Amino acid sequence: MRVLVTGGTGHIGSYIIPELIAAGHEVTGLARSDTSATAVSALGAKVRRGDITDLDGLKAAAADSDGVIHVAHRQDLLPSGGIDAVAAAELQIMLAYGEALAGTGKPLVVSGSIGSPGWENLGRPATEEDPALPGGDAYKGTLRVRNAVELAVIGLAERGVRSSVVRIPPIAHSTTDAGFLQLLIGLAKEKGVIGYPGDGANLWPAVHARDLAFLFRLALEKGPAGKYWHGIEGDGIRFREIAEAIGSRMGVPAVPIPADVLMLPGYFGFLANLVTLDLPASNAITRQTLGWDPAQPALIKDLDNGHYFPAGRIAIS
């Protein structure tokens, strides 16, 4: 299959491209700069110069492919327009894919959020059958408008596109992770303690980036149209356990941050709205339908593989 990948030089995309090539697919990565083009080539993919801001060019690239994996985001809009601007731009991108792929039956796999079904009213772990909420998700308003993007992708199934959404958890760990887990480690280095919200019983799903790349490939190859997939390695890990695991490896105490001071300027800063998320979810349908079986080390075990703490135990003075 000739596959177009956007965001191929990002954290997840840089695992998706090799996964597809190893499975025998011919991969083209969209690259907007010489640096990105070099990185795409280094991963073994062909380069198509372009930008997701050029909708006509994106439609042409999609039409020239047998399938599309889209993991790029308009993060450049965050400083000026916030998440509303990002979501509005990405919605137009999904509509452009719809124009290019309508009636073809070609697959379109797009990254989404494990929090999109919401958690306040479910009273149970979210499943792949729970749609994204039209007006909100578990990010307490921070990413609510992004749900319109997921709904648009799923809606393309009615236009003859084999579209699906892979819901990604807050933590995707790997040797090249520069995301939320590294922020927590950085805070622990700065503060001399590792904090967790309240009693720390809130659940956070996680996944290894290689397992996630495998899931994107399976969704591309055989995922039915109009489906959500849960890219999580288990039902979730208590935030307290994540904090304690980091603390034990750094030699710093894990301490609760009381709810009444959580939102005040202090330990978590801009992360305060995120660390309280409780995101119980199931991946049973994803495993059964696609045959996805995560094989990489789970999060707590992966902390011992050297890339998060390369010098071993870190003493904080």
Short mmCIF file of the C-alpha atoms (twelve columns), coordinates in Angstrom:
data_MODEL
# 
_entry.id   MODEL 
# 
loop_
_atom_site.group_PDB 
_atom_site.id 
_atom_site.type_symbol 
_atom_site.label_atom_id 
_atom_site.label_alt_id 
_atom_site.label_comp_id 
_atom_site.label_asym_id 
_atom_site.label_seq_id 
_atom_site.Cartn_x 
_atom_site.Cartn_y 
_atom_site.Cartn_z 
_atom_site.pdbx_PDB_model_num 
ATOM 1   C CA . MET A 1   0.000   0.000  0.000  1 
ATOM 2   C CA . ARG A 2   1.225   3.519  -0.819 1 
ATOM 3   C CA . VAL A 3   0.750   5.390  2.451  1 
ATOM 4   C CA . LEU A 4   0.932   9.129  3.100  1 
ATOM 5   C CA . VAL A 5   2.028   10.015 6.635  1 
ATOM 6   C CA . THR A 6   1.771   13.518 8.061  1 
ATOM 7   C CA . GLY A 7   3.651   14.377 11.243 1 
ATOM 8   C CA . GLY A 8   6.153   11.658 10.387 1 
ATOM 9   C CA . THR A 9   9.052   13.367 12.129 1 
ATOM 10  C CA . GLY A 10  7.176   13.817 15.421 1 
ATOM 11  C CA . HIS A 11  7.417   11.452 18.365 1 
ATOM 12  C CA . ILE A 12  4.704   9.010  17.248 1 
ATOM 13  C CA . GLY A 13  5.184   9.527  13.516 1 
ATOM 14  C CA . SER A 14  8.858   8.620  13.727 1 
ATOM 15  C CA . TYR A 15  7.778   5.159  14.915 1 
ATOM 16  C CA . ILE A 16  4.875   4.817  12.484 1 
ATOM 17  C CA . ILE A 17  7.016   5.225  9.362  1 
ATOM 18  C CA . PRO A 18  9.465   2.386  10.181 1 
ATOM 19  C CA . GLU A 19  6.562   0.176  11.315 1 
ATOM 20  C CA . LEU A 20  4.839   0.618  7.936  1 
ATOM 21  C CA . ILE A 21  8.029   0.079  5.933  1 
ATOM 22  C CA . ALA A 22  8.868   -3.088 7.852  1 
ATOM 23  C CA . ALA A 23  5.408   -4.407 6.943  1 
ATOM 24  C CA . GLY A 24  6.087   -3.856 3.231  1 
ATOM 25  C CA . HIS A 25  4.269   -0.568 2.638  1 
ATOM 26  C CA . GLU A 26  5.621   2.218  0.438  1 
ATOM 27  C CA . VAL A 27  5.606   5.291  2.675  1 
ATOM 28  C CA . THR A 28  5.695   8.959  1.745  1 
ATOM 29  C CA . GLY A 29  6.177   11.537 4.433  1 
ATOM 30  C CA . LEU A 30  4.958   15.103 4.084  1 
ATOM 31  C CA . ALA A 31  7.814   17.518 4.836  1 
ATOM 32  C CA . ARG A 32  7.632   21.304 4.988  1 
ATOM 33  C CA . SER A 33  11.357  22.026 5.472  1 
ATOM 34  C CA . ASP A 34  14.756  20.718 4.479  1 
ATOM 35  C CA . THR A 35  15.268  19.501 8.033  1 
ATOM 36  C CA . SER A 36  12.011  17.541 7.994  1 
ATOM 37  C CA . ALA A 37  12.773  16.150 4.553  1 
ATOM 38  C CA . THR A 38  16.139  14.867 5.783  1 
ATOM 39  C CA . ALA A 39  14.490  13.266 8.818  1 
ATOM 40  C CA . VAL A 40  11.814  11.575 6.691  1 
ATOM 41  C CA . SER A 41  14.466  10.196 4.344  1 
ATOM 42  C CA . ALA A 42  16.494  8.927  7.289  1 
ATOM 43  C CA . LEU A 43  13.459  6.932  8.415  1 
ATOM 44  C CA . GLY A 44  13.370  5.231  5.017  1 
ATOM 45  C CA . ALA A 45  10.368  6.989  3.489  1 
ATOM 46  C CA . LYS A 46  9.960   8.990  0.325  1 
ATOM 47  C CA . VAL A 47  9.610   12.736 0.724  1 
ATOM 48  C CA . ARG A 48  6.771   14.881 -0.540 1 
ATOM 49  C CA . ARG A 49  7.422   18.548 0.065  1 
ATOM 50  C CA . GLY A 50  4.329   20.264 1.379  1 
ATOM 51  C CA . ASP A 51  2.509   21.583 4.387  1 
ATOM 52  C CA . ILE A 52  -0.807  20.751 6.024  1 
ATOM 53  C CA . THR A 53  -1.667  24.460 5.737  1 
ATOM 54  C CA . ASP A 54  -1.862  23.971 1.937  1 
ATOM 55  C CA . LEU A 55  -5.201  22.196 1.663  1 
ATOM 56  C CA . ASP A 56  -5.087  21.820 -2.119 1 
ATOM 57  C CA . GLY A 57  -1.636  20.269 -1.892 1 
ATOM 58  C CA . LEU A 58  -2.801  18.008 0.922  1 
ATOM 59  C CA . LYS A 59  -5.789  16.837 -1.113 1 
ATOM 60  C CA . ALA A 60  -3.509  16.025 -4.039 1 
ATOM 61  C CA . ALA A 61  -1.122  14.093 -1.806 1 
ATOM 62  C CA . ALA A 62  -3.990  12.113 -0.277 1 
ATOM 63  C CA . ALA A 63  -5.505  11.357 -3.663 1 
ATOM 64  C CA . ASP A 64  -2.146  10.022 -4.876 1 
ATOM 65  C CA . SER A 65  -1.971  7.560  -1.980 1 
ATOM 66  C CA . ASP A 66  -3.715  4.303  -1.144 1 
ATOM 67  C CA . GLY A 67  -4.198  5.406  2.445  1 
ATOM 68  C CA . VAL A 68  -3.386  8.205  4.889  1 
ATOM 69  C CA . ILE A 69  -2.166  8.304  8.486  1 
ATOM 70  C CA . HIS A 70  -2.504  11.799 9.932  1 
ATOM 71  C CA . VAL A 71  -0.702  12.577 13.186 1 
ATOM 72  C CA . ALA A 72  0.286   16.180 12.439 1 
ATOM 73  C CA . HIS A 73  -1.192  19.127 14.357 1 
ATOM 74  C CA . ARG A 74  -1.299  22.880 13.808 1 
ATOM 75  C CA . GLN A 75  0.581   23.628 17.029 1 
ATOM 76  C CA . ASP A 76  1.892   26.824 15.430 1 
ATOM 77  C CA . LEU A 77  -1.544  28.360 16.042 1 
ATOM 78  C CA . LEU A 78  -1.497  27.839 19.811 1 
ATOM 79  C CA . PRO A 79  0.335   31.067 20.785 1 
ATOM 80  C CA . SER A 80  -1.998  33.336 18.818 1 
ATOM 81  C CA . GLY A 81  -5.348  31.544 18.748 1 
ATOM 82  C CA . GLY A 82  -5.220  28.833 21.384 1 
ATOM 83  C CA . ILE A 83  -6.699  25.374 21.040 1 
ATOM 84  C CA . ASP A 84  -9.832  26.764 19.342 1 
ATOM 85  C CA . ALA A 85  -7.717  27.956 16.413 1 
ATOM 86  C CA . VAL A 86  -5.851  24.650 16.245 1 
ATOM 87  C CA . ALA A 87  -9.080  22.642 16.176 1 
ATOM 88  C CA . ALA A 88  -10.694 24.921 13.586 1 
ATOM 89  C CA . ALA A 89  -7.701  24.503 11.266 1 
ATOM 90  C CA . GLU A 90  -7.595  20.734 11.756 1 
ATOM 91  C CA . LEU A 91  -11.315 20.476 11.052 1 
ATOM 92  C CA . GLN A 92  -10.668 22.041 7.651  1 
ATOM 93  C CA . ILE A 93  -7.911  19.485 7.077  1 
ATOM 94  C CA . MET A 94  -10.332 16.626 7.772  1 
ATOM 95  C CA . LEU A 95  -12.850 18.108 5.361  1 
ATOM 96  C CA . ALA A 96  -10.100 18.336 2.748  1 
ATOM 97  C CA . TYR A 97  -9.315  14.648 3.215  1 
ATOM 98  C CA . GLY A 98  -13.007 13.967 2.765  1 
ATOM 99  C CA . GLU A 99  -13.011 15.710 -0.605 1 
ATOM 100 C CA . ALA A 100 -9.924  13.801 -1.739 1 
ATOM 101 C CA . LEU A 101 -10.948 10.346 -0.535 1 
ATOM 102 C CA . ALA A 102 -14.772 10.341 -0.758 1 
ATOM 103 C CA . GLY A 103 -16.134 7.213  -2.428 1 
ATOM 104 C CA . THR A 104 -12.744 5.507  -2.666 1 
ATOM 105 C CA . GLY A 105 -12.934 3.240  0.374  1 
ATOM 106 C CA . LYS A 106 -9.343  4.201  1.156  1 
ATOM 107 C CA . PRO A 107 -8.285  4.252  4.807  1 
ATOM 108 C CA . LEU A 108 -7.751  7.462  6.763  1 
ATOM 109 C CA . VAL A 109 -6.407  6.994  10.302 1 
ATOM 110 C CA . VAL A 110 -6.201  10.083 12.524 1 
ATOM 111 C CA . SER A 111 -4.840  10.546 16.045 1 
ATOM 112 C CA . GLY A 112 -7.338  11.460 18.751 1 
ATOM 113 C CA . SER A 113 -7.599  11.714 22.547 1 
ATOM 114 C CA . ILE A 114 -8.360  8.925  25.001 1 
ATOM 115 C CA . GLY A 115 -10.336 11.537 26.950 1 
ATOM 116 C CA . SER A 116 -12.737 12.435 24.158 1 
ATOM 117 C CA . PRO A 117 -15.719 10.380 25.417 1 
ATOM 118 C CA . GLY A 118 -15.627 12.265 28.720 1 
ATOM 119 C CA . TRP A 119 -15.532 10.695 32.120 1 
ATOM 120 C CA . GLU A 120 -17.911 12.667 34.379 1 
ATOM 121 C CA . ASN A 121 -21.101 10.871 33.398 1 
ATOM 122 C CA . LEU A 122 -19.915 7.481  32.202 1 
ATOM 123 C CA . GLY A 123 -19.420 5.912  35.624 1 
ATOM 124 C CA . ARG A 124 -17.275 3.207  34.010 1 
ATOM 125 C CA . PRO A 125 -14.193 2.881  31.833 1 
ATOM 126 C CA . ALA A 126 -14.638 4.395  28.379 1 
ATOM 127 C CA . THR A 127 -14.806 1.921  25.509 1 
ATOM 128 C CA . GLU A 128 -14.268 2.207  21.781 1 
ATOM 129 C CA . GLU A 129 -18.041 2.353  21.344 1 
ATOM 130 C CA . ASP A 130 -18.263 5.637  23.256 1 
ATOM 131 C CA . PRO A 131 -18.278 8.532  20.774 1 
ATOM 132 C CA . ALA A 132 -16.450 11.774 21.299 1 
ATOM 133 C CA . LEU A 133 -18.663 14.213 23.166 1 
ATOM 134 C CA . PRO A 134 -19.854 17.029 20.879 1 
ATOM 135 C CA . GLY A 135 -19.150 19.660 23.517 1 
ATOM 136 C CA . GLY A 136 -16.388 18.336 25.693 1 
ATOM 137 C CA . ASP A 137 -13.885 15.729 26.717 1 
ATOM 138 C CA . ALA A 138 -11.890 14.792 29.783 1 
ATOM 139 C CA . TYR A 139 -9.465  17.658 29.389 1 
ATOM 140 C CA . LYS A 140 -11.810 19.936 31.304 1 
ATOM 141 C CA . GLY A 141 -12.217 22.442 28.498 1 
ATOM 142 C CA . THR A 142 -8.579  22.558 27.442 1 
ATOM 143 C CA . LEU A 143 -9.095  20.326 24.430 1 
ATOM 144 C CA . ARG A 144 -12.865 20.147 24.214 1 
ATOM 145 C CA . VAL A 145 -13.145 21.722 20.795 1 
ATOM 146 C CA . ARG A 146 -10.864 19.025 19.366 1 
ATOM 147 C CA . ASN A 147 -13.722 16.567 19.653 1 
ATOM 148 C CA . ALA A 148 -15.259 18.143 16.564 1 
ATOM 149 C CA . VAL A 149 -12.223 16.900 14.651 1 
ATOM 150 C CA . GLU A 150 -12.741 13.307 15.817 1 
ATOM 151 C CA . LEU A 151 -16.440 13.464 14.989 1 
ATOM 152 C CA . ALA A 152 -15.633 14.790 11.516 1 
ATOM 153 C CA . VAL A 153 -13.235 11.909 10.888 1 
ATOM 154 C CA . ILE A 154 -15.793 9.320  11.962 1 
ATOM 155 C CA . GLY A 155 -18.416 11.058 9.837  1 
ATOM 156 C CA . LEU A 156 -16.326 10.531 6.703  1 
ATOM 157 C CA . ALA A 157 -17.276 6.856  6.838  1 
ATOM 158 C CA . GLU A 158 -20.676 7.883  5.483  1 
ATOM 159 C CA . ARG A 159 -18.904 9.403  2.467  1 
ATOM 160 C CA . GLY A 160 -17.094 6.226  1.498  1 
ATOM 161 C CA . VAL A 161 -13.863 6.760  3.407  1 
ATOM 162 C CA . ARG A 162 -12.548 3.947  5.636  1 
ATOM 163 C CA . SER A 163 -11.902 6.458  8.380  1 
ATOM 164 C CA . SER A 164 -11.014 5.765  12.011 1 
ATOM 165 C CA . VAL A 165 -9.518  7.453  15.058 1 
ATOM 166 C CA . VAL A 166 -6.753  6.083  17.275 1 
ATOM 167 C CA . ARG A 167 -7.240  7.535  20.739 1 
ATOM 168 C CA . ILE A 168 -3.886  8.287  22.353 1 
ATOM 169 C CA . PRO A 169 -3.283  8.509  26.141 1 
ATOM 170 C CA . PRO A 170 -1.440  11.346 27.895 1 
ATOM 171 C CA . ILE A 171 1.766   9.298  28.157 1 
ATOM 172 C CA . ALA A 172 3.374   7.657  25.122 1 
ATOM 173 C CA . HIS A 173 6.720   6.423  26.418 1 
ATOM 174 C CA . SER A 174 9.818   5.477  24.430 1 
ATOM 175 C CA . THR A 175 13.532  6.140  24.100 1 
ATOM 176 C CA . THR A 176 12.737  9.445  22.363 1 
ATOM 177 C CA . ASP A 177 9.887   10.628 24.596 1 
ATOM 178 C CA . ALA A 178 9.953   14.363 25.271 1 
ATOM 179 C CA . GLY A 179 6.392   14.637 26.532 1 
ATOM 180 C CA . PHE A 180 4.484   14.695 29.806 1 
ATOM 181 C CA . LEU A 181 6.626   12.130 31.611 1 
ATOM 182 C CA . GLN A 182 9.725   14.219 31.002 1 
ATOM 183 C CA . LEU A 183 7.877   17.257 32.369 1 
ATOM 184 C CA . LEU A 184 7.176   15.372 35.598 1 
ATOM 185 C CA . ILE A 185 10.810  14.320 35.854 1 
ATOM 186 C CA . GLY A 186 11.897  17.908 35.237 1 
ATOM 187 C CA . LEU A 187 9.590   19.158 37.991 1 
ATOM 188 C CA . ALA A 188 11.016  16.584 40.392 1 
ATOM 189 C CA . LYS A 189 14.554  17.750 39.608 1 
ATOM 190 C CA . GLU A 190 13.531  21.375 40.144 1 
ATOM 191 C CA . LYS A 191 11.480  20.907 43.331 1 
ATOM 192 C CA . GLY A 192 13.321  18.043 44.996 1 
ATOM 193 C CA . VAL A 193 10.028  16.148 45.370 1 
ATOM 194 C CA . ILE A 194 7.576   14.504 42.989 1 
ATOM 195 C CA . GLY A 195 3.974   15.564 43.523 1 
ATOM 196 C CA . TYR A 196 0.660   13.899 42.846 1 
ATOM 197 C CA . PRO A 197 -2.845  15.409 43.114 1 
ATOM 198 C CA . GLY A 198 -4.851  14.645 46.241 1 
ATOM 199 C CA . ASP A 199 -4.741  10.941 47.016 1 
ATOM 200 C CA . GLY A 200 -3.344  10.224 43.542 1 
ATOM 201 C CA . ALA A 201 -5.968  7.561  42.822 1 
ATOM 202 C CA . ASN A 202 -6.899  9.040  39.432 1 
ATOM 203 C CA . LEU A 203 -6.067  6.714  36.547 1 
ATOM 204 C CA . TRP A 204 -3.769  7.614  33.674 1 
ATOM 205 C CA . PRO A 205 -3.489  5.295  30.673 1 
ATOM 206 C CA . ALA A 206 -0.145  4.973  28.908 1 
ATOM 207 C CA . VAL A 207 1.315   3.176  25.887 1 
ATOM 208 C CA . HIS A 208 4.710   2.487  24.374 1 
ATOM 209 C CA . ALA A 209 5.234   4.437  21.143 1 
ATOM 210 C CA . ARG A 210 6.187   1.272  19.246 1 
ATOM 211 C CA . ASP A 211 2.966   -0.460 20.266 1 
ATOM 212 C CA . LEU A 212 1.046   2.645  19.239 1 
ATOM 213 C CA . ALA A 213 2.720   2.633  15.819 1 
ATOM 214 C CA . PHE A 214 1.702   -1.015 15.436 1 
ATOM 215 C CA . LEU A 215 -1.902  -0.063 16.191 1 
ATOM 216 C CA . PHE A 216 -1.895  2.680  13.570 1 
ATOM 217 C CA . ARG A 217 -0.699  0.125  11.020 1 
ATOM 218 C CA . LEU A 218 -3.401  -2.377 11.936 1 
ATOM 219 C CA . ALA A 219 -6.085  0.308  11.727 1 
ATOM 220 C CA . LEU A 220 -4.782  1.287  8.296  1 
ATOM 221 C CA . GLU A 221 -4.629  -2.266 7.003  1 
ATOM 222 C CA . LYS A 222 -7.855  -3.761 8.299  1 
ATOM 223 C CA . GLY A 223 -9.795  -1.366 10.516 1 
ATOM 224 C CA . PRO A 224 -13.487 -1.036 9.609  1 
ATOM 225 C CA . ALA A 225 -14.832 2.410  8.744  1 
ATOM 226 C CA . GLY A 226 -16.155 4.790  11.355 1 
ATOM 227 C CA . LYS A 227 -14.432 3.246  14.381 1 
ATOM 228 C CA . TYR A 228 -12.485 4.440  17.404 1 
ATOM 229 C CA . TRP A 229 -9.456  2.475  18.631 1 
ATOM 230 C CA . HIS A 230 -7.894  2.707  22.083 1 
ATOM 231 C CA . GLY A 231 -4.103  2.845  22.014 1 
ATOM 232 C CA . ILE A 232 -3.553  2.076  25.701 1 
ATOM 233 C CA . GLU A 233 -1.503  -0.707 27.291 1 
ATOM 234 C CA . GLY A 234 -3.962  -1.306 30.160 1 
ATOM 235 C CA . ASP A 235 -6.923  0.181  31.976 1 
ATOM 236 C CA . GLY A 236 -4.745  2.872  33.556 1 
ATOM 237 C CA . ILE A 237 -2.153  3.490  36.262 1 
ATOM 238 C CA . ARG A 238 -2.835  5.450  39.419 1 
ATOM 239 C CA . PHE A 239 -1.090  8.817  39.205 1 
ATOM 240 C CA . ARG A 240 0.341   8.211  42.655 1 
ATOM 241 C CA . GLU A 241 2.040   5.038  41.401 1 
ATOM 242 C CA . ILE A 242 3.594   6.932  38.505 1 
ATOM 243 C CA . ALA A 243 4.876   9.600  40.906 1 
ATOM 244 C CA . GLU A 244 6.218   7.017  43.338 1 
ATOM 245 C CA . ALA A 245 7.966   5.143  40.543 1 
ATOM 246 C CA . ILE A 246 9.686   8.340  39.379 1 
ATOM 247 C CA . GLY A 247 10.552  9.326  42.934 1 
ATOM 248 C CA . SER A 248 12.120  5.973  43.781 1 
ATOM 249 C CA . ARG A 249 14.375  6.153  40.744 1 
ATOM 250 C CA . MET A 250 15.419  9.734  41.496 1 
ATOM 251 C CA . GLY A 251 15.788  9.387  45.235 1 
ATOM 252 C CA . VAL A 252 13.133  12.003 45.997 1 
ATOM 253 C CA . PRO A 253 9.921   11.674 48.032 1 
ATOM 254 C CA . ALA A 254 6.497   11.422 46.371 1 
ATOM 255 C CA . VAL A 255 4.129   13.823 48.124 1 
ATOM 256 C CA . PRO A 256 0.416   14.648 47.798 1 
ATOM 257 C CA . ILE A 257 -0.606  18.110 46.643 1 
ATOM 258 C CA . PRO A 258 -3.856  18.934 48.483 1 
ATOM 259 C CA . ALA A 259 -6.867  19.665 46.312 1 
ATOM 260 C CA . ASP A 260 -7.415  23.093 47.876 1 
ATOM 261 C CA . VAL A 261 -3.968  24.286 46.778 1 
ATOM 262 C CA . LEU A 262 -3.648  22.344 43.547 1 
ATOM 263 C CA . MET A 263 -4.788  25.194 41.299 1 
ATOM 264 C CA . LEU A 264 -2.766  27.839 43.114 1 
ATOM 265 C CA . PRO A 265 0.623   28.899 41.735 1 
ATOM 266 C CA . GLY A 266 3.012   26.269 42.964 1 
ATOM 267 C CA . TYR A 267 4.165   22.786 42.180 1 
ATOM 268 C CA . PHE A 268 2.302   21.843 38.988 1 
ATOM 269 C CA . GLY A 269 1.899   25.280 37.422 1 
ATOM 270 C CA . PHE A 270 0.237   25.092 34.001 1 
ATOM 271 C CA . LEU A 271 -0.096  21.310 34.374 1 
ATOM 272 C CA . ALA A 272 -2.559  21.606 37.277 1 
ATOM 273 C CA . ASN A 273 -5.631  21.162 35.064 1 
ATOM 274 C CA . LEU A 274 -4.184  18.017 33.522 1 
ATOM 275 C CA . VAL A 275 -2.790  16.049 36.445 1 
ATOM 276 C CA . THR A 276 -6.215  15.631 38.046 1 
ATOM 277 C CA . LEU A 277 -7.622  13.810 35.006 1 
ATOM 278 C CA . ASP A 278 -9.156  10.431 35.727 1 
ATOM 279 C CA . LEU A 279 -9.209  8.488  32.464 1 
ATOM 280 C CA . PRO A 280 -10.262 4.869  33.008 1 
ATOM 281 C CA . ALA A 281 -10.607 3.164  29.637 1 
ATOM 282 C CA . SER A 282 -10.689 -0.288 28.054 1 
ATOM 283 C CA . ASN A 283 -8.898  -1.574 24.950 1 
ATOM 284 C CA . ALA A 284 -10.802 -4.869 24.700 1 
ATOM 285 C CA . ILE A 285 -12.548 -4.057 21.406 1 
ATOM 286 C CA . THR A 286 -9.316  -2.846 19.823 1 
ATOM 287 C CA . ARG A 287 -7.531  -6.049 20.815 1 
ATOM 288 C CA . GLN A 288 -10.346 -8.313 19.651 1 
ATOM 289 C CA . THR A 289 -11.151 -6.563 16.360 1 
ATOM 290 C CA . LEU A 290 -7.648  -5.724 15.165 1 
ATOM 291 C CA . GLY A 291 -5.632  -8.396 16.939 1 
ATOM 292 C CA . TRP A 292 -3.523  -5.733 18.627 1 
ATOM 293 C CA . ASP A 293 -1.411  -7.089 21.458 1 
ATOM 294 C CA . PRO A 294 0.989   -4.576 23.056 1 
ATOM 295 C CA . ALA A 295 4.404   -6.258 23.274 1 
ATOM 296 C CA . GLN A 296 6.708   -3.503 24.509 1 
ATOM 297 C CA . PRO A 297 7.540   -2.851 28.185 1 
ATOM 298 C CA . ALA A 298 4.722   -1.228 30.148 1 
ATOM 299 C CA . LEU A 299 5.279   2.235  31.612 1 
ATOM 300 C CA . ILE A 300 6.642   1.402  35.082 1 
ATOM 301 C CA . LYS A 301 8.991   -1.255 33.690 1 
ATOM 302 C CA . ASP A 302 10.123  1.071  30.915 1 
ATOM 303 C CA . LEU A 303 11.368  3.553  33.511 1 
ATOM 304 C CA . ASP A 304 14.174  1.061  34.224 1 
ATOM 305 C CA . ASN A 305 15.376  0.782  30.628 1 
ATOM 306 C CA . GLY A 306 17.890  3.628  30.870 1 
ATOM 307 C CA . HIS A 307 16.458  6.329  28.608 1 
ATOM 308 C CA . TYR A 308 14.548  8.236  31.289 1 
ATOM 309 C CA . PHE A 309 17.298  7.959  33.907 1 
ATOM 310 C CA . PRO A 310 20.452  7.235  31.880 1 
ATOM 311 C CA . ALA A 311 22.810  7.746  34.814 1 
ATOM 312 C CA . GLY A 312 20.863  5.339  37.019 1 
ATOM 313 C CA . ARG A 313 19.512  6.677  40.289 1 
ATOM 314 C CA . ILE A 314 19.548  10.491 40.299 1 
ATOM 315 C CA . ALA A 315 20.336  12.079 43.632 1 
ATOM 316 C CA . ILE A 316 18.698  15.445 44.226 1 
ATOM 317 C CA . SER A 317 20.527  17.669 46.699 1 
# 
